[in-house]
Amino acid sequence: MSSNKKYWKSVEELDKNSSIVEALRNNEFVEEIPTDEFLGNNDALSSSSTSRRDFLKYVGFSTAAATLAACEGPVNKSIPYVLQPEQIIPGVADYYATSVFDGFDFANLLVKTREGRPIKIDNNTIAGAKFSANARVHASILSLYDSMRLKEPKIEGKNSTWSTVDAKIKSSIADATAKGGQVVLLTNTLASPSTEKLIAEFIGKNPNAKHVVYDAVSESEALDAFETVYGERALVDYDFSKASLIVSVGADFLGDWQGGGFDSGYAKGRIPKAGKMSRHFQLEANMTLSGAAADKRLPMSTANQKQALVHIYNIVAGSSVAVSLEDKFKAEVTKAAQQLKAAGSKGVLVSGIQDKNAQLLVLAINQVLASEAFSTSGVRQIRKGSDAKVTQLINDMKAGSVHTLIMSGVNPVYTLADSASFVEGLKKVKTSVAFSLKEDETALVSTIAAAVPHYLESWNDVSITKGTYGITQPAIRPLFVTKQFQDVLLSLNGLTGTFYDYIKANASTIITGSSWNKVLHDGVYVGVIPAVSAGSADYSAAANALAKSKASQGLELVLYTKTGMGDGQQANNPWLQEFPDPITRVSWDNYVTVSNADAKKYELSNEIVANGGLNGSYATITTADGAKLENVPVIVQPGQAVGTIGLALGYGRKAALKEEMMVGLNAYSLYKGFDNVQSVTLAKAGGEHEFACVQGQKTLMGRGDIIKETSLEIFNTKDAKEWNEQPMVSLDHKLVEATKVDLWDSFDRSTGHHFNLSIDLNACTGCGACVIACHAENNVPVVGKSEVRRSRDMHWLRIDRYYSSESTFEGDNERKENIAGLSSSLSTFNEMEKAGDNPQVSFQPVMCQHCNHAPCETVCPVAATSHSRQGQNHMAYNRCVGTRYCANNCPYKVRRFNWFLYNKNSEFDYHMNDDLGRMVLNPDVNVRSRGVMEKCSMCIQMTQATILKAKREGRAIVDGEFQTACSNACSTGAMIFGDVNDKEAEVTKLAADERMYHLLEHVGTKPNVIYHVKVRNT
């Protein structure tokens, strides 16, 4: 049956002889507390005169140390306002609408503040606010309170004042003008109309000045192609909700491709409605979020992708360019191209190949299709960098022609592959200024390190897409002696006033038909969306040139950005460091991903060791021109194209980071020529790396009703009982549905509110925004790499990633039963393991299921966990003595034991260990002490706040008001939260949908979290 497939979390689970994997699957806690050391100390035991405490020491459920520690907690004294500020009501949150763009990530946001402190990022859902926060934007709230921030300007490494800095910059520019030297402004893409106007005025005032735009992760080839055809340096803002067929050639559009933010539109077409859903082909080398979501995925090298793109162009455009596509791919690529052509305006093709000719073919194919998803109206303005101009700047610096270099939002000493050339050129620049949030690699070697405020302390404006306008407003006063780059520009231009005044004046020319106050309140403004005038290019020449491209001589290295770390700007953010990568489930590291075939060829391996940790080989990567990256940890990645390896950018930083965050290796050193594909050789190195990987922990693998899925054809033609099979149990010697049998009396829950959380597996892309939002809302601690490795991560919400072969359990069983002899056994099992070459992938968010018949509640000896009338499973931390009975009795493995005090503890030197970092803590949720169980509370503080607000206003609650941190953060609509006693609520309708099922329904726990069967359009 299609919904009963074999799922596995890691390659190691395919090893039939792995006793360790089997043992770990059955053990909730992989390491015991060393109670013998404590209980074996007779002096310590006899010194106590308290009989109850003696009893706990001797028979304390093997957790005596944690039990005693649970009785202690920190005491904080609060001081009331003498004069309460009028705008602050203690205990009531304020929200500020803002838009953010940091040169890499962008979003339309609501910033939640408590007593003047920003504590959480929410998505702005007002009309016109189309870009939601990803995991990194959610985590950026913590970067505001980074204790390693640059707190005041420095000149030559010594603290200085802003008046001195301003005078020195002005003097240097005057000197440059007198001597005929260049003045260069090197910035990231700004997407800020006011800042760009300021820079234009600066260049007008200083004819010897120029502006160079540099993006650390380049999209220059796509920009060049679009500029050639349409005359403007921009990118297409694709709307995947309008596509019934999507073909992606090397574009991880659910990840960071061209800025990301496409997941919301994509998910709208992926939920089957009226028997229809979009179809998705993915051609790629690395296993990505987009590849994981695809209906058909073809793992292939970039060289083959180029040939495939020409082949698709031939079929769609009726061309006949000769291609050299490998035979094993031709049939599937031809099928994708034919379906794309048949889809016409409902089809769309995208590509991440960093080659201008490839990007020209993308434009040509979508023009021929007249694709509705491809629109030149409202183009993206979030990437404008030019590789050629950056290269020219470095040459000019080395030639000594650059007198003054002013940098903002860039860190070229870290992100440039040939940073040594940049540093060499920088030494010949008379005055270099680095406007930076931190004293990073570039600021350290610049004349002036200019401390800038965080975006939550700043005024700015953004135009993410053409025709839209957003305002960045501060939610807190600057914490340090900082100054915006724009305010310095104002001074250099001889203008008075602040940048706020400048933005407000400039906005009046943009926001027609609206007012400054309204745009400030809404956060966004949508004006007239202009279309870029149509153009053309020599597409045949581009196709011929692309078809002549040659494959790499060695292995093909494909560089990418990880969902958690991005380009590395927030490397000192512990939330992001501890965030498990959605695909590999590894945190606190970057690594080289290799296919199973290449791993065997180079004798590289991974193994799960006795304590549940994942270990792996080391390898050395060498580029064609001799650049080396040594001792790179190896992950054997199912789905990695043979002959290719992957490596994430954004790691390996050392400057302005706490020691714990100095992890990984700097892959930018291999980013030669701004090309994310490099020809390399790979060699095994000595030693073994210890990963912090959660893929083998808390696994529910092997239970057939964890992930349910089917094909669109079966979904449309078969009864729901066939593709959403209900578990059966025996009652009075008759089989009945397990959900209709109960050992417990049920309560009437139809009065008042009763909360359910719906999770649609079709819409979940594994992006992880919900995980970081949960951290922020619920004060979830960071435990560090070594603790994660010991299965002691404290995530209240995890996103399980499952791989599956395309065969069913029944098919596997038949093959095993037909084995005849040893040789047949070896060959058959070897063949079955090939599922690892290109598995299908499913993501499943799992948190406390808030069971109406919760197994945890019945075994707690102190009634620390109990159930509410509203369907939430409560935790009374003060009652909990840390027996861990509840965790052992939970079939979903969602409870976390608080092994240590993570707050104000130098052993865990993360944000909770300093006063500044603790400013992010949510005062509505207590910070837990050592020795208690904790888990998802279904954000009870949020639901109660909603109830109290409606009661205070004397009105009924509207559907959609009830939210949890995870449902609020979900941009795809995969998570819907609400009151099932409201018959008109969306969650009520979802609970009655035929795709709905519960995890482990046969256990009879009656969860309040519901899932929806995954449907694949195969």
N, C-alpha and C positions, 0 to 999 in steps of 0.2 A: 504494500500500500504506500502511496506517495508520501504520506505524512509520517511514515514510520521508518526513518532512515538511520543509518549508523553515524553518530556524531563523535568527534574526538577533539580534545582541546590542544594537544601537543603531539609532535611527532613521536615522542617517547611512548605514548599510549598505544602506538601501533606495534611496539615491540612485545611480542607474545611471551617473552621470557622475563619481562621486567617485574620482579617481585616488589621492588621499591615503589613503583607507580601504584601497584595494587594495594600495598600497605598504606600508602598515603591517602588513597581514595577512601579508605575505611577509618582513618584516624582524623578526628576533628582537630586535635592539638598535636603537632609533630614533635614538640619538645616538652618534657615534663619540668615543672618547677623543682629545683634541687632542694627539696624539703629535707632530705636526709642530713644535709649539712646543718640545718637548723634543729631538726628534731633529735639529731644525734648528740647534741650538746646538752649533757645532763645538768651542767651548771646553770645554763640558761633556763632549762625547764624547771629546775627545783627552786629557782629564785622567785618564782611567782607564787603568790598566796591566793590568787583568784581562781576558784575552782572552775568557773565557767571558761576562763581563758585557758586553763590547763586542758580542759576538755577539747577546746578548739584546737590546741596545739597537737594533741594526740590523734584526734579523729576529725580533723578539720578539712575533710574532703580533699586532701592532698594539696590544699591551697592556703596553708596557715599564714604564710608571710603576707600574701595579698589580702587575706581576711583582716588581719590586724591593721594593715595600712589603710584599709577602707574606712576605718574609724576616724582617720585624721583628714583634715582639709584646710586649705588656706583661709585666712580671715582678712577681709578687706574693710577698711573704714571709709565711709563716704562723708563728704562735706557738702552741706546744702548751699544753694545759691543764697547770697545775702540780698542781692537785687536780681531777680529773675529776668533774663532777656525776654522782651515781648515776643520775639519771633520763635522762641523755643518753648515748647511744652514738654516737660520731662515725661519720658515714656511713650511719646508719640513721634513717629517717624516723619521726616520731611523728604520730599522727592524733588530732584532737580532734573529737568530734561536736558540732555546734552548729546552731542555727536562727537565721535572720536575718530581720529586717523593718526597713526604714529609712523607712517611710512610703510607699514606692512599690513597691519590689521585696521579694520574700520567697522563702525557700528553706530546705530542710533539707540541711545540709552536713556534709562532713568536711573539716577544715582540715589540710593537710599542713605539718609543720614540720620544719626541719633545723637542728640545733644551736641550738634555741630561736627560730628565725625562721620565722614563717608564710611559705610561698613559693607555695602553690597551693591552689585551691579544687576539691574534688571533690564529687560528688553523694552524699548519704547514701542507700543503697539498702536499708536495713533496713525490715522491715514497718512500715507506718504513716508512713514518710517519703515523702510523695507529691509534694512540690514540688521540682523540680530547679532548678538555677541557670541563669539566662539569661546572655547575654553580659555584662551589666552587673554581675551578682553575681560572675561569674568575674573580672572586672576589678577588683572592689572590693579585692582583695588588694593591688593596686598603690596604691590610695588610702590604705592604711595608712601607706605610706612616702612620702606626699606632702610635699615640703619646704616647701610653702606652708601647711601646717596651722597653726592657732592653738596656740602652744606653752605659753602660760600665760594666766591671766585678765588682763583689762585694764579699767580704770575711766577713762572719759573719754579713751580712746585711749592711756593710759599703763599700763605693766606694774604689776601689783598682786599681792597674795597672796590665797589662798583664805579666810583668816581675816578679812581686810578685806572681801572680797566677801560672805561670810556675814553679817557684822555689818551691812553696808549694806542688804542685802535684808531682814533682820529689822527693822531700824530703819524702813525704808520701809513695810513691812506694818503695823507698829505705828502709824505716822503716818497711814496710810490708814484704819485702824480708828478712830483718834481723830477724824479729820476726816470720816468717812462716805464716803470715796472707794472706788471699786471696785478690787479686786485681780483681775486676769484672768490665767489660765493659757491661753496660746495654743499648742497643740501640733498636730503632725500626728496622724493616726490611730495609736494606740499598739499595739493588739492585744496588750497586756501586762496580764494579770490583776493582777500585783503593783503595777505602776505606776498602774493605774486605781484600785486600792484605796488607794494612797498619796494620790492626788489627792482621792479621796472623803473621806479623813481630814483632808486639808488644808482642804477646803471646810467640813467639819463644825467644824473648829477656828476657821475664819475665815468667818463668815456673809456677810461682804461680798465673798467671793470667788466666782468662777465659772470654769468650764472651757469653752473654745471649741475645737472641733476643725476644723482647716483642711487640706484636701487641695489641693495646688497644681494638680493636674489633677482636676477635680471629677467625681464620680459621684453628686452630690447628688440629681438627678432620679430616678435608679434607686433610690436609697436611700429617697427620699420615697415612691415608689410601693410598694416592698416594705413599708415601715413602715405605710402606709395599709391594705394588705391583710392583713399578718401581725402587725402590732403590734410589730415589732422592726426596728431600723436595721441592716440587713445586706444581703448580696448572695447570690444563688444560686450554689452551687458546681456548675456543670454537669459531667456526665460524658458526654462525646461518644462514648465507646466503646460506650455503650448505644443510640446512635441510628443508624438505617439511612438516615435522611433529615435533613439539616441545612439550614435556611434562615436565613441571616444578613442582616439589614437594617441595614447600616451598622455592624456590629460586627466589628472586627478581632480576633477571639478568639485568633488565632495570634500576635498582637502584644501590645499592652498593655491591651486592653479589659478593664475590671474587674480589673486586676491581672495578667492573663495566666495562664500556667501550665496552659492547657487543651490544649497541643499533644500531650502524651503520650497522653491518652485519645483525641484525634482521630485520631492516627496508627494506633492499633490497628484502627480501622474502615476505614482507607484501603488497607491491604494486602490484595489479593484472596486470600481463602481459601474453598475449596470453591465457587469460582465466584461469590462474593459480596463486595461491598464497599459502604461507605456512599456516598450521593450528596449532593452539596453545591451549593446555590444561594447565590450571593453578590450582594447588591444594594449598591452602594457608589459613592462619588464618587471618592475617591483610589484608586490602585492600591495594595493592601496585601498583606501576606503571606497573609491569608485569601483575598483575591481571586485571588492567584496560584495557590493550591492548589485553588480551586473547579473543579467540573466545568462549571458554567455561571455565568458572571459577567455581570451587567447593570450597566454604568456609568450611574449616574443621580444627579441632585442630591438633597440631603436633602429638599427640598420634594416631589419625586416619591417618595422613600422613605416619607415620611409617608402619602401617598396609597396607596402599595402596601401598607403595613402595614394600613391600614383595609380595603383590598380583600381581603387574606388573612384578616383577622378576619371579614369578611362570609362568606367561603366556609367557613372552618373552624367558626365559631360559628353559622352560619345566620342572620346578621344582614343588614340591607339599608340600611346607611348610604350615602348618596350620596357618590361619590368623583369627583375630577377628575384621574385618572391619564392621562398622555399615551397616545395610542393605540398608539404604537410599543412600549410596554412591556406593554400589557394581556395579550397572548397568553401571554407568558413568565411573567408574574406569576401569571396564572390557572393555568397549568400547574404552577407551583411550589406554589401553594396547594392544588390538587386532590391532588397527590402527597403533600403534607404531611398532609392530612386522611385520605387512604387509609393512610398509614403508621401513624396512630394513636399508640399508646404508644411506637412506635419512631421517631417523629418529634420534632423539637425546633425551636423558633424562638428566635432571640436578636436583640437590637437594640442599637445604640450611639447611637441618637437621644437627645439630651439634652433630653427633654421628658417630664414626668411622665405625660401621657396616653398617649404612645407606650409607656412602660414598663409602664403598667397593662394595655395590650393584649397585651404580651408575656406577662405573668402569666396573663391570661385565656385566650389561645390555648393555652398549655402546660397549663393546668388542663383545658380541654376535651379536649385530646389525651390527658390522663393520662400525659404524657411520662415515660418512665423516666430520661431524661437530665436532667430537671428535678426536683430533689429539695430539699425544705425541711429535710432532715436535714443537719446539719453545714454550716450556712450560713457564708459567708465574712465575716470580721470585719476585713478589711484596708482597708476604706474606710468612714468614718463621718462625714466632714465635712459641714457644713451651710452652704450658701451664704448663707442668710438670717441665720444667727447671726454669720457673718464680716462681712456688711454692717452689721449692727446694732452690732458692736464698733467698726467704723470710725466710725460716727456718734457713738457714745458717746465715743470718743477725741477727736473734733473738738469735741464739746460740753464737753470738759474734765471728764467725770465718771469717767474712768479714772485712778486715782492711780498704781498700780503694774502694769506689764505684764511678765509673765515668759513668754518664748517658748522653745520647744524643738522642734527638728526642722523648723522652718519658715523661710522666707526671703521674707516678703511684699513687701519693698521691691523684690525682683527679680521675683517671680511674680505679683503683683497687676497687673491691667490699669491700674487707677487707683492706682498706687503713690504718686503725688504726694499724694493724699488721706490715705493711710496715714502718710506722712512728716509731713504737716501735723498730723495727730492725734497723732503720736508726740511732736512738740514740746510738746504740752500735757500729756503724761504726765510726772509728776514723776520716776519711776524706771522705766527700761526695761532688761530683762535679756535678752540673746540667748545661749542655750546653743547653741553651734555648733562644728562640727569645724574651721571656718575663719573667718577674719575677713571674712565675706561682706558683701553689700550691706546687710543688716539689722544685722549686728553693728557695722558702721562707724558707724551713726547711732544706736546704742543707748547708754545710760549705761554699761552693763556688758557686755563681751563675755566670756562664760564659756566657757573652753576645755573641750570634752568629749572623752573618748576615742573611738577608733574601735570598732566593734562587736567587733573581734577582740581588743580590750583590755578588754572590758566584761562584766559580769554582767547578765543580763536574762532574762525569760521571755516567751513568745509563745503566743498562741492564734490561729493563722491561720484555722482553721475551728472552729466550735463543737464541743466534745467532744474536741478534740486539744490537746496541750500540748507545748511545746518549750522547751528551756533554751538560752540564749545564754551560752557560757562563754568566758573569755579564753584565747587561745592564746599570748599574749606579755604581759609586764608593760607598763604604759603607757610610751610613749616620751617623753612630755612631762609637764608639771605640769598634769594634767587632772583633772576631777572630773565624775562623772555627775550629770545633772539629778536623778535619784532620790535620790542621797546628799544633795544639798542639800535636797530635800523632807523627807527623814528628819530633818535638823537643824531645819528650819522647824517640823516637827510635834513637836519636843521628844523625839524617840526616839533611843536610843543604838544602837550597833552599825552594821554596814554593810548595804548593800543586798543583799549576798550572804546575810547572815543573815536578812534580811526575806523574800527570795525562798524560801529553804529552809523557813522557818516557814510561809509561805503555801502552798507546794507541797504540804505534808502534808494540806491540806484538799482538794486536787485529785486527787492521784495515789493513788487507792484501789487496793489489790491490787498495788501495786508499791512500789519504794523509791527514795529520792533518788539513791542511787548508780547504780541501774540506769537511771533516766531520764537521769542525767548521762552515763552510758556510751553509751546508745542515741541520745541527742539528742532523742528524741520519745517521747511517751506518747499512746496512744489509749484514751480512756475510753468512757463511754456517750455515743453520738451522739444528742443530743436532736433531735426534729423540732419545727419551729415550727408552732404550731396553725394550721390552715387558716382563711382568712378570705375576704372578698369586697369588692367595691367596685362603684360604678356604672360598669360597663364601657361601656355604651351611650353614656352622657354623654361618656366619654373618647373614644370613637370619633367621635362627632359633633364634638366640639371639635377633634380632630386633623384631621378631614376639612376643616374650615374654615380651616386654616392656609394662609397665602399664600406664594407663592414670592418669593424676593428680587428687588428691583427691578433690581439690577445683577448682578455676578458673585457667586457664593456661595463664600466662603472657608471651607475646612474645615481647622481646626487639628488637629494630631496629634502624637504623640511618636514619634521615630525609634527603631529597634531598638537603635542604639548609644548614644544620648545620654539617652533617657528624659526625665525632667523636668528634667534639667540639674544634678542634685546633683554628678555626677562630671565636670564640665566640664574639670577640670584633669587628667584621666586620659588620657595620650597613647595608650594602647591603644584607648580608645573613640573618640578623635578620628580615629585612622588607620583605624579599622574601616570598610570600605566598606559603605554602605547596601545591603541585599540587593536592593532594587528598582532604584534609580538607579545603584548602584555608585560613588557619590560619597562621598568622605571629606573631613574638615576643613571642612565647610560645612553650612548649611541654605539653602534656596532655595524659590522658589515653583514648583510644578509646574503646567503648563498643558497642555491638550489641543492636538493638532495644529491643529484648526480654530480655536481661540482664538489660538494662536500666530500663525497667518496673519492673523487679524483685527486683532491688535494689533501686527503686524510684529515679533514676537519670534522668536528663532532660536537654535539651537545649531550649532556646527560643529567638526569635528575638524581641527586645524591640523597643519602639517608635522611638528612634533616629537611628534605623537601625543596632545597635550593637547586637552582639550575646552574650548571657549570658549562663552560664552552672553551674551545681552542682560541688561540691568538693567531693572527695572520699579519703579514706585512704587505702593504699595497704600494706598488711602484708604477708611476706614470711613464708614458713614452719618453718624456724628456728627463727622466731620472729623479723626479720628486718622490719622496718616500713618506709614508705614514706607517710607523712601526707599532707592533703590539696592539692591533685593532681586534677587539673581541668579536667572536663569530656567532651568529645565529643562523641555524639551518632553517630556512623559511619556506614552508610549503607554498607553491605557486610562483616562486621566483623563476624567471625564465632561465633556462640552461644557457650558460655562456655569459650571463650577466650577474653583477653583484650590486647591492644597494648600500648607501651610506648617508646618514642624516647630517645636514648642516646644523649650526647653532650651538654646538657643544665645544668643549675644550678651552673655555675662557678662564682666565686667572685674575685679571684686574678687577678690583672693586667687588669681589665676591667673598662670601664666607667660605672657609676651607671646605665645609661639607658640600658646597655647591660647585666646587672645582672638579667636575667629573667629565668624562668623555674626552674625545679628541677633536681637534679643529679640522673639519673636512673642507673648510674654505681653502685650505692650502692646496687642495687638488682641483679647485674650481678654475682651471686654466681657461683664459679667453672667455670667461663668463659662460662657459658651456657646461651644462649639467651632465653631459655624457663624455666620458674620457676613456681612452684605451689604456688598459693597465695590465700588469701581471700580479699574480697572487702567490704568496709562498707561506707555508705554515711556519709559525714562530713557536718558541718554547713556552712552556707554562700553561696555566689554566685560569680562566677568568671566572669570577663569581658574580653572577647576575642577581639582581633583585627582580625576580619574575613571578608574577602571580598566576600564570596560566595553569599550573598544576595544583594550585591551592583552592580549597573550598569548591571543588568541582562537583557538579551534578551529572557529569558524563556517565553514560551507561543506563540512564533511566529514560525509557523511550518516549515519555510524554513531556519532556522538558522543552524541546523545540518541536513544534508541529508545523509541517509545511506540506504544500501540495502544488500542483501545476495549475495554471489558469484554465487549461482545458478540462481537467478533472473538476476544478472548482465550479465551472460553468455547467458541466453535464452530469455530475453525480450528486447524490443526496449528501447533505452535510454530515450524516452519520458515517459516511465512508471516508471522507477526508478530515473530519474532526471527530475521530473515534472516541467514544466515551468509555472509560474503564469500567469493567464489570466485576461484580463480586457475587459470591453465593449467599443467598438468603433463603432459608427453608428449602435447600437443595435446588434452588432456581437462580439463574443468572439475572441479576438486576443491575441497573446503573449505580455505580459507587456513590454518586452524588445524592442518591435517594435513600441511602442507608446511613444511619448515624448512631454512634454509641452514646451521644450526649443529648440532653434536652436543649432545644433551641429557644431563644428568647424572641419576643416580638420587638423588632427593630424598625418598625414602620413609623414610629412617632419621633419627631425631632429630625435631626440631621443624621445621615449615615454615609460615610465617605468611601468612595471607591477610586482607585487609580487605574486607568486603562493604558496599556502599552501595546502599540501596534508594531509588530516585528517587521512589517513591510516598510514603515516610515522611519524606523530607527537606522541611522547611518553609523552609529558608534562614535560620534564626534566627541563625546565626553563633556560637553558644556554643562550637563546636569551634574556631573561628578564634582566639578569645581564650584558650582553654585551651591551644592549641598555643603561643601567645606565651609563656604563663607557664611551661610545662614546658620549652621549648626555648630560652629566652633570645633570642627573636626580637627584633631591634632595631626601634625606631621611627625612621623616616627623615624625616618631615615632609612638608608639603604640596608644596613645590617638587620634591622628589625623587620623590614618588608621581606627580606630573604628568609627570615624565620617564621613566615606566615603570620606576622603580627601587625599587618597594616590595619589602619583604623577607618578605612573608607566605609561610610554608612551605605553607600551605593556603589555597586560594581557593575561593569558591563562585561558580562561573559562573552567570549568569542568562541564559537564552535566551528570546526571544519567538518565537512561531510563528504563522503564519496557519493556518487550518483546511484549506487546500488542500495537495495533495501536490506533490512535485517534478514528477511526471508531468503533473498538472493545470496547473501553471505553464508547463511546456514546451509543452503543447498550445495554451494561450492565446497564447503568444508566436509560435508557428508559424502561427497563424491570423490574425496581424495583416496587414491590407491597407491600405497607404498610411500617410502621416504622421499624419493625424487619428486613424486607428484606433490607431496606435502610441501617441500621446499619451494617448488616453482609456484604453487598456488598461493601460498602465503606471501611470497615475494610479489606476485602480481597484485594481490589485494592491497599491499602497502603502497602501490603506485598512486593511490588516492592523494598522496602527499604531493604529487607533481603539480596538480591544479585543482585543489579542492573548492567546493562551494563553501561559502562563509555565511554564518548567521550571527548577529549581535543580539544579546538579550540583557537589558538592564535588570538587575536583581537587587532588591532591597528587602527589608522586613515586609512580609506579606500581610501582616496585620490580620491574622487568622481569627475568624469568629469562634473557632474551636481550637485555640492555640495550644500546642503541646508544651510550650515553654511555661505557660501559666500554671499548669497542673503540677509541675515538679519543683517549683521554687519553694524552698522551705520557709522563706521569710516574707512571702507575698510581695516581693519587690516588683514583679511584673504582673500587670492585670489588664483587663479589657474595659473599654468604655462603651457607653451606649452609642457613641458616634462611630464606632468601628475601629478606633485606634488602639493599638497595643501600647500601654504605658510602661515607662520605667521610672520607679522611685529610687533614685540613686542612693539616698540616705538609708534606705532599707537594705540595699544589696550588700551582701557579704562576700560576693565573688566565688560562689560555689561552682559556677559554670555548668550547673545541671541544665539550665535553659539552653545553652549552646549545644550541649550534647544531644538534647531532645529536639532540636530544631532541624527539620528535614531540609531546610533551604540554606543552612550555613550562613546566616546573615548577621549573627551576633558577634560582637567584638569584645574581647576581654582587655581591659585597660591595664596592661602589665606594669606601666610606670606612670609617674606624675610627669606629664609632658609640658606642664606650665611652670615657668620659672625654674627650669632645671638645666644646668649647663651641659648635662649629658645629651640634651636634645636642643642644640643651639640653633633653633629656627625662630620664627617670628614670635612665638609665645615666650621666648627667653629674654626679651628686652621690652622696655616700656613703650617704645615707639611701635613695635610690631603688634603689641597687645591692643593698640587702639582700634584695630580692625574687628575685634571681638564683638559679637552680637550680645547686647545686655539682656535680651529676652531669653537667652539660652545659657544655662550655667556651664562653667568650665569644670569638667569632671576630674575628680581626684583618682589616685591610683586604687586599683583593686575592685573595680565595678564593671559590670557588663553594660555596654552601650550599643545602640543600633538606631536605625531610622525611626523617627517619631511621627512620621507622616506630617512633619512640620506643624505640630499642634499649636505652636505659638502663632502661626500664620492663620490657621483656621479660627482660632479663638478671637484674634484681632478683627477678623472679618465679621464675625458674629456680633462682637461688641460695637463695632462701627455702625452696623446696620441698626442695631438696637438703639444706639444713641441718636441716630437720625430718624428713628421711627418708621422704618421701611422694611420691605421684604428683600432678601438677598437675591441678586440677579445671577443667573447662570454665568459662570466664568469668573465670578469674584473669588470663589474659593480656589486657592492655588497652593501648591507646594513649591519648594525651591527648584526641584527638578522639572516639574511641569511648566513652571514659569520660564525656565531657561531653554526649554526644548523648542527649537525653531522649526522643526519639521512637522509638529503636531503629533508626534509618536506618543507623547504622554499627555493624557487628558485627565484632569482631576475634577471631582465634583461630588454632589450630593445625590445618591441614587433614590432618595425619597422625594426628590423633585422630578416628577414624571416627565417634564419637558427638558430636563437637563441633557446635555450631549452625552455625558457619561452613562446615563440611564439607558439611552438608546444603544450605546456601545455594549453595555452589559447584556443586552438582549440580542445582540447580533449573532448570526450563526457561526461566525469565525471565532467567537469568544471561547476561551478555555482558561483553566487555572493550572498553575504548576502542581504536579503530583496530586491530581484530583483523587486518585485512589486512596490517598492517606486520610482523606476526610477532614482536612483542617479548615475548609471553607474560607479561603483567603478573601481579603478585600482588594487585592491587586489582581487585575484580570489581564490576560494577554490575548492577542489576536493571531490566528494561524497565518504563517508566512506563505504567500502565494508567489510563485515564480512564473514569469511569462516565457517559458522555455520553448 
